[in-house]
Structure formats: structure tokens, C-alpha cells
Amino acid sequence: MFAIQEILVPRERERPFVVAWTRRSTGIGDVSIEQLGLRFWKWEGSGLVEITLEEYKELIARPKESGAEWTYSQHTVTVMEMDEEKGEAAVEIGSLYGPLTGAGIRYLLRREGGSWKKVSEETVWITRSRDREDGPARAWAQAPRLSFAHPVRLDALHPS
């Protein structure tokens, strides 16, 4: 809950959103919200309210009148790694504001004095619509781009 209450809510409190607490995927066939979702909430400006999977799916399907963004932005919170002995956790928050507009940020959290603290953060993925440059899309467009030390060439995956 630390990641939702202390990182996500302060960052996103200006607009309605839904959030899913998910388990880590085990592979390509394990990616749907029905498979991964553990708990769900919505924020409408005054506090988090727990909701059902069905209500979550209904809310994320609502388009905004302009159509370029969704009425409710969508966020997933996933514990990627946890070391109980060290009191450390890597948590990823994936955020989507509309089709192809969002980012994933991985946070390193550490338990200090009985409560969790954010130690660091790193953008691990980003996407943005080419035809949408205002609001949240502009903020993500200004974020650093991903780079890979060893880029994968798609043609290398399909030898002739």
C-alpha cells in the first residue's frame, strides 16, 4: 500500500484514476488483468475506494469526451522483487492515460524504522501517442528515453 498511498496518489491526485495491485507475470500467456489482478481501487479526488474487478474493467472502458485520453487513467502496481531480510522491495508502477500514452517507473523501497521509504526510481518503459502532446502525454514525452546496451535486431530473431 505504501507505493499507492505515498507515491501514486500524490503524483496523480488531480484526475480520476484506477489502480490494480497485480502479481508479477510468469510469462507471455499470463498477462491479463483477470490473471494478474489481486485488488483494485479508484480515486475520484477525495480518497481511494476499493472496487471489484468488474467495476475496474467498466471504468477503464470509459472514453473521455475528447476521445484522446481515458476518463480514468490506469495504473498497475507490481512487486517485482522482495528481500525480507534486507527490508528492500522493487516495485513497478505502470501508468496509462490513453492509447499509447504512459510509462513504467520502477522504485526501490527500503524499510526503515518500521515504515517503507522510497530510495530511488527509474523509468523502465515509455510510450506516447504521436498525435497527443498535451497534459500527461507532454510530461511523459519530456521523460528520459530508454536505451539498451545491447539492442535486439528483429531480423536476428528470424534467421533466413
C-alpha positions in Angstrom: 0.0 0.0 0.0 3.0 2.4 0.5 3.5 2.6 -3.3 -0.1 3.5 -3.8 -0.6 5.9 -0.9 2.8 7.6 -0.8 3.9 7.6 -4.5 0.9 7.2 -6.8 -1.8 9.3 -5.0 0.4 12.4 -4.6 1.6 12.1 -8.2 -1.9 11.6 -9.7 -4.4 13.2 -7.4 -5.5 15.9 -9.8 -7.5 13.5 -12.0 -9.6 10.3 -11.5 -7.7 7.1 -11.8 -8.0 3.4 -11.2 -5.2 1.2 -9.8 -4.7 -2.6 -9.8 -2.4 -4.3 -7.4 -1.0 -7.2 -9.5 1.2 -10.1 -9.0 4.3 -10.5 -11.3 3.6 -12.2 -14.6 5.2 -15.7 -15.1 5.3 -15.3 -18.9 3.7 -14.4 -22.2 0.5 -16.4 -21.5 0.0 -14.8 -18.1 -0.8 -11.2 -18.8 -4.5 -10.4 -18.5 -5.9 -8.4 -15.6 -8.1 -11.3 -14.7 -5.0 -13.5 -14.2 -2.8 -10.9 -12.5 -5.1 -8.6 -10.6 -5.3 -9.1 -6.9 -7.0 -5.9 -5.6 -8.5 -2.8 -7.3 -9.2 0.8 -6.3 -10.4 4.0 -7.8 -9.6 7.6 -6.9 -12.0 10.4 -7.6 -10.4 13.3 -5.7 -11.1 12.5 -2.1 -9.7 9.1 -1.4 -9.1 5.5 -2.5 -12.1 3.3 -2.6 -11.7 -0.5 -3.1 -13.7 -1.8 -6.1 -14.3 -5.1 -7.9 -12.6 -6.4 -11.0 -15.9 -5.9 -12.9 -16.1 -2.2 -11.8 -12.4 -1.7 -12.7 -13.0 -3.1 -16.2 -16.1 -0.9 -16.6 -14.2 2.2 -15.5 -11.2 1.7 -17.8 -13.6 1.3 -20.8 -15.0 4.8 -20.4 -13.6 7.2 -23.0 -13.3 10.9 -22.3 -15.5 13.1 -24.4 -12.4 14.3 -26.4 -11.6 10.6 -27.1 -7.8 11.1 -26.9 -7.5 10.2 -23.2 -9.5 8.0 -20.9 -11.8 9.3 -18.2 -9.9 7.2 -15.7 -6.1 6.9 -16.1 -5.0 3.3 -15.4 -2.2 2.3 -13.1 -0.8 -1.1 -12.1 1.4 -1.7 -9.0 3.5 -4.8 -9.1 6.1 -6.0 -6.6 8.9 -7.2 -8.9 11.3 -8.3 -6.2 11.2 -8.5 -2.4 14.0 -9.2 0.1 12.5 -9.6 3.6 16.0 -10.0 5.2 17.3 -6.7 3.8 13.9 -5.0 4.0 14.0 -4.0 0.4 11.5 -4.2 -2.5 11.5 -3.3 -6.2 8.0 -2.1 -7.1 6.9 -1.1 -10.6 4.1 1.4 -11.3 2.8 1.2 -14.8 0.6 4.2 -15.9 -1.5 4.7 -19.0 -3.5 7.8 -19.8 -4.8 6.9 -23.2 -3.9 4.7 -26.1 -0.1 4.6 -26.3 0.4 7.3 -23.7 2.2 6.2 -20.5 5.2 5.0 -18.7 6.5 2.4 -16.2 8.6 3.5 -13.3 10.5 1.1 -11.0 11.0 2.2 -7.4 13.5 0.8 -4.9 11.9 0.8 -1.5 13.6 0.2 1.8 12.0 -0.5 5.2 13.5 2.0 7.8 12.3 2.2 11.4 9.2 0.1 10.6 8.0 2.0 7.6 8.8 2.0 3.9 10.8 4.8 2.2 11.4 5.5 -1.5 15.2 5.1 -2.1 15.3 5.6 -5.9 13.3 5.5 -9.1 14.0 4.6 -12.8 11.8 4.9 -15.9 11.8 1.4 -17.4 9.4 1.9 -20.3 7.6 4.8 -22.0 5.1 5.2 -24.8 3.3 8.2 -26.2 0.8 8.9 -29.0 2.4 10.9 -31.8 -0.8 12.9 -32.2 -1.2 13.9 -28.5 1.2 16.3 -26.9 -0.7 18.0 -24.0 -1.4 17.0 -20.4 0.1 13.8 -19.2 1.5 13.0 -22.6 3.7 16.0 -22.5 5.1 15.1 -19.1 5.9 11.6 -20.3 7.4 13.0 -23.6 9.8 15.0 -21.5 11.0 11.9 -19.5 14.3 10.3 -20.5 14.1 7.7 -23.2 15.0 4.1 -22.8 18.4 2.9 -24.1 19.7 -0.6 -24.3 23.4 -1.6 -24.0 22.8 -4.5 -26.5 19.9 -3.6 -28.8 18.0 -6.6 -30.2 17.5 -6.6 -34.0 14.2 -8.1 -35.1 15.7 -9.6 -38.2 18.1 -11.6 -35.9 15.1 -13.3 -34.4 14.1 -14.8 -37.8 17.1 -16.3 -39.4 16.8 -16.9 -43.2 
